[in-house]
Amino acid sequence: MSYSLEEGLEYMEGDLTISSQMPLCGMPEQLLKVVDHKFDRKYDISFLGVPYDYGSIRIQGSATAPDKLREISQRYQYDDQDNKTLGWFDLDSDTHLLEGVRMCDCGNVWWLPGESPKQIFGRIEKSVAAIKSEGSLPVIMGGDHSITYPCIHSYGKTAIGVIWIDAHADFKYLPKDTAPNHANVLRAISKLPNVKEIIWIGGRGIVSYSNFKEGDEFRTIKMISQKRLISEGMKGVEALISNDLHYHISIDVDVIDPNYAPGTGTPLINGMKPDELISTLKTIASKCKLASCDIVEINPAFDDTDRTAQHALRAAFHLLDEASHSAHLG
């Protein structure tokens, strides 16, 4: 049985999000309301901050990541001239990114002190649904990985696939009627009846066998480990993606090797290089129908020189650019 968020939605009123005071890349800000919200114009992509790390088991700090991403993004100013978005140019890849793609920042999901995880997840779900109702693609900036659950839950009965890019399976034991945490959130997601497919990319390391043997959920996951990704290349990824589904892509920055991205609470050796992650994301975006995505588990407290956040932002831009060029955006 899936973890219900219905009680978390009943009492809400007023604003769903509050201003970050520093919108991502200086782009327009469009705050969300529980009812009667309306964007001032059509936006292709909407960024949403979720400063939540109550689901972190050992080390908190990822709640500060949305505003850290916004802070470092100020060097990449959003250029909107004559109602046309000029985008950015990536010197490393000689690529013009996101030209003509309209974007906004919806601020941070907020909640009152003392609210339960169920109530907070209800706010996250409602915020993601509000963005989708405007015909915009939600890009969620976490926060710990448990926030992916309400993002997926927001699809209701609509069939969705999940592409899980993470060093860890996040498939540990899930107590009944307990909010998912960042170590068991994928198990919770696998129980949602509208989730038709899960593809896990980038797994590595040694784990407890008991995490995987309970029930049949894990056996339904299509997995490409980091080692298999290196040996098979992108063909293995392409073969797993269905043409019949829209996908939510969830990116945990610990999929990147900690030599490049130390700013996370659960680093693991032998990970991807940043350009390998970008190549993987571009391949996925060229093949799948992208419905939404999230970037999670950045912990600025461990991110010397902000390099983890910089890699995450650059990866997101390339993913979204490829999706827009492949006509797979939304």
Secondary structure as the mmCIF struct_conf table of DSSP 4:
data_model
#
loop_
_struct_conf.conf_type_id
_struct_conf.id
_struct_conf.beg_label_comp_id
_struct_conf.beg_label_asym_id
_struct_conf.beg_label_seq_id
_struct_conf.end_label_comp_id
_struct_conf.end_label_asym_id
_struct_conf.end_label_seq_id
HELX_LH_PP_P HELX_LH_PP_P1 SER A 2 SER A 4
HELX_RH_AL_P HELX_RH_AL_P1 GLU A 6 LEU A 9
TURN_TY1_P TURN_TY1_P1 GLU A 10 TYR A 11
BEND BEND1 GLY A 14 GLY A 14
STRN STRN1 ASP A 15 ASP A 15
BEND BEND2 LEU A 16 LEU A 16
STRN STRN2 THR A 17 ILE A 18
BEND BEND3 GLN A 21 MET A 22
HELX_RH_3T_P HELX_RH_3T_P1 LEU A 24 GLY A 26
STRN STRN3 GLU A 29 GLU A 29
STRN STRN4 LYS A 33 LYS A 33
BEND BEND4 VAL A 34 ASP A 36
BEND BEND5 ASP A 40 ARG A 41
BEND BEND6 ASP A 44 ASP A 44
STRN STRN5 ILE A 45 VAL A 50
TURN_TY1_P TURN_TY1_P2 TYR A 54 GLY A 55
BEND BEND7 ILE A 57 ARG A 58
HELX_RH_3T_P HELX_RH_3T_P2 SER A 62 THR A 64
HELX_RH_AL_P HELX_RH_AL_P2 ALA A 65 SER A 73
TURN_TY1_P TURN_TY1_P3 GLN A 74 ARG A 75
BEND BEND8 TYR A 76 TYR A 76
STRN STRN6 ASP A 80 GLN A 81
TURN_TY1_P TURN_TY1_P4 ASP A 82 ASN A 83
STRN STRN7 LYS A 84 THR A 85
STRN STRN8 TRP A 88 ASP A 90
TURN_TY1_P TURN_TY1_P5 LEU A 91 ASP A 94
STRN STRN9 THR A 95 LEU A 97
BEND BEND9 LEU A 98 LEU A 98
TURN_TY1_P TURN_TY1_P6 GLU A 99 GLY A 100
STRN STRN10 MET A 103 VAL A 109
TURN_TY1_P TURN_TY1_P7 PRO A 113 GLY A 114
HELX_RH_AL_P HELX_RH_AL_P3 PRO A 117 SER A 133
TURN_TY1_P TURN_TY1_P8 GLU A 134 GLY A 135
STRN STRN11 LEU A 137 GLY A 142
BEND BEND10 GLY A 143 ASP A 144
HELX_RH_3T_P HELX_RH_3T_P3 HIS A 145 ILE A 147
HELX_RH_AL_P HELX_RH_AL_P4 THR A 148 HIS A 153
TURN_TY1_P TURN_TY1_P9 SER A 154 LYS A 157
BEND BEND11 THR A 158 THR A 158
STRN STRN12 ILE A 160 ILE A 165
BEND BEND12 ALA A 167 HIS A 168
TURN_TY1_P TURN_TY1_P10 LYS A 176 ASP A 177
TURN_TY1_P TURN_TY1_P11 HIS A 182 ASN A 184
HELX_RH_AL_P HELX_RH_AL_P5 VAL A 185 SER A 190
TURN_TY1_P TURN_TY1_P12 LYS A 191 LYS A 191
TURN_TY1_P TURN_TY1_P13 PRO A 193 ASN A 194
STRN STRN13 VAL A 195 GLY A 203
BEND BEND13 GLY A 205 GLY A 205
TURN_TY1_P TURN_TY1_P14 TYR A 209 TYR A 209
HELX_RH_AL_P HELX_RH_AL_P6 SER A 210 LYS A 213
BEND BEND14 GLU A 214 ASP A 216
TURN_TY1_P TURN_TY1_P15 GLU A 217 GLU A 217
HELX_RH_3T_P HELX_RH_3T_P4 PHE A 218 THR A 220
STRN STRN14 LYS A 222 SER A 225
HELX_RH_AL_P HELX_RH_AL_P7 GLN A 226 GLU A 232
TURN_TY1_P TURN_TY1_P16 GLY A 233 GLY A 233
HELX_RH_AL_P HELX_RH_AL_P8 MET A 234 LEU A 240
BEND BEND15 ASN A 243 ASP A 244
STRN STRN15 HIS A 246 ASP A 252
HELX_RH_3T_P HELX_RH_3T_P5 VAL A 253 VAL A 255
STRN STRN16 ILE A 256 ILE A 256
TURN_TY1_P TURN_TY1_P17 PRO A 258 TYR A 260
BEND BEND16 THR A 264 THR A 266
BEND BEND17 ILE A 269 ASN A 270
STRN STRN17 MET A 272 MET A 272
HELX_RH_AL_P HELX_RH_AL_P9 PRO A 274 LYS A 287
BEND BEND18 CYS A 288 CYS A 288
STRN STRN18 LYS A 289 VAL A 296
HELX_RH_3T_P HELX_RH_3T_P6 PRO A 300 PHE A 302
HELX_RH_3T_P HELX_RH_3T_P7 ASP A 304 ASP A 306
HELX_RH_AL_P HELX_RH_AL_P10 ARG A 307 HIS A 325
TURN_TY1_P TURN_TY1_P18 SER A 326 ALA A 327
STRN STRN19 LEU A 329 LEU A 329
#
